[in-house]
Amino acid sequence: MESQNEKYLKLVLYTWDKENNEVNSIFDYSSKSLKEETIFFEKETYLARTKYDEFKTYENHEEFKKTEEEEGNVLIFKLNKEEEEEKDKYILTSLFPTNLQLNEENLNNINNKIWYILKTSDIDNKENDKNCNEEYYLNENDIIKFGRVKYIVQKIHLLNNNNKDVPSNSNDENNYNISDLNKNTNSVFQCVYPVKNFKGYKDNNVKNNNVSNEEIEKKECKYCEYLPENEKNDKEENFLISLCKCNELVHFKCFKYYLKNLKELKENNTKIDESKVFKNFECEECGNQYPIKFKLPNQEKIFNLIDIKEPEDCDYMILESIDFKQNNQYYKSIHIVKLIKEGSPITIGRENSNDIIERDISISRKHALLRFNKEDGKISIQNWEGKFGTLVLVKKPIKVLDKTIYLQVGKIYIKACLTNKEEYDKYKNKQKNNSEKKEENNKNNENKD
């Protein structure tokens, strides 16, 4: 006999209308035109979305792979059910490898992985919801999303960091916070681009010096005119390189000055951080995004395409935008956020009054808040009035507890929670009745024919 206390997983899935399917999956959680479906689970399974925006389950990954190409289904996540001390727990696993190269294909793929939605009052419109306005504690290499603008936490530097790991939010499972899940995980992206196509490095310690200085000087580089006069006699590190899919080689330092002079936006209204914003940060020929950091073959040294002056006398963090396209142009934003505003939040939004200003239309005027606690070294982020949400990419399996959690996978918004046997039985009976009605209708139609 089944226990009346047995827990079942309940997912309420809302599919965003195709007509509103903006670039990079901007999702309006207050929209009324959502296709809703409720599914209950009692065992391990794989959940996929069909090309008709319906949902289908598979018992194992091999079963899914047989239909993936033929039916065009997309795997959302794997569901595990485990028993621990006579208490069932359900774990959602996004099948997504770590340590991927920072390229366009991998960046596009993360939209279809699990994102945790920092809860706001806009979802469900429950003013007294205790889970509203929850905070997430940031770790290095976390990926967060404001509207359609995604950022990676490139670096967190604390002068007196006695506790490098973000402290657990609580011992109480119901006060669940994915900060604990994302601790000590490998970076989702390798932000250092491995260069294969380069020639002529003026360094006696490097064996790849396969082109003479004379040949380098004779090599035509269309960006040489941007190199300042006082730099032209300094050939150190001005090697020939290609940082895109094109085979065309250009001088590294010439190219850096070209980007700084023609691509960098001069506007900088931020009050507590220093920012660099580059428009059209891509090759005009092949459309490939440029990396901000790269390594040459067989070398450990990292070269910076964009020079960042890091503070020496204060705590700070570095946010780098990834996969952000506006008006068919890639933008690259780098914010060096000085953590000197302890006690009051650092504001992020579109208005000039914010500490960190983002101009994209998907960013609300008052979008998100950053808070820094110098005593324990915790940096938290919280959605403020962001209409299209503040989301965190989940890098480890995510445990579903009694509290409802809010997730987004592509253009699907998911509410996940545990429920009891009574509600599960109602769902099964409804399924059975619908199946019987459908079978009866089919028989009546056959008799008419």
JOWO-V822809 format. One line per field, one symbol per residue. phi: phi as a letter, one per 30 degrees, with the letter a starting at -180 (. if undefined). psi: psi as a letter, one per 40 degrees, with the letter a starting at -180 (. if undefined). A space follows every 10 residues. Layout:
BEGIN
phi = ???
psi = ???
END
This chain:
BEGIN
phi = .dddcdcbdc cccccdeedc dddihdbddc dcccdcbcbc bbadaccbcd dciccbcbda ddddddcedd cidcddaccc cbcbhibdbc bccddbdchc ddbddddddd dccdcccddb dddihcdcdd ddhdcbcdbe idcbbciccc bcddabbcdb cdbdddddda ddedcdbded dcdhcdddbd dcdddccabi cdaddcdddc bddddddddd bdcedddded cddcdeicdd abcbddcdcb dedddddddd dccddddacd cbbcbbbcch dadddciddd dcbabdeibc dcccdcdccd dccadabccb dbhcbbhibd cbcbcccddb cdjcdccbld dddddccbcd ddddebcbbc bbcddciccc bbdcbddcic bbddcbeccc cdddccbbbi cccbcbacbc dddddddddd dddddddddd ddddddddd
psi = hiheehiihh hhhhhhhdde gihffhhhee ieghhhhhhi ieiiihhihi eefiiiiidi ddddddeddd efihhdihhi hihhfehiih hhhhghiifi igidddddde dfihhhhhhi edhefhdehd eifiihhiii eihihhbehi ihgdihhhdg gdgdhhiidi ehdefhhedd deifiihdih ehhhhdgiig hgheeheege hiddddddhh heedeehide edegehefih ihfaeiehhi hddddddddd dddhhehgei deihihhhif gihedeehii ieiiiihfie hhihdhhhhh ieeiiiihhh iifhhhffhh ihhhhhhhge fhdiihihad ideidhhhei dehidgdihh ihhddefhhi ihhcfhdeih ihhheiihhh adihihihhb fhhhhhiiii dddddddddd dddddddddd dddddddd.
END
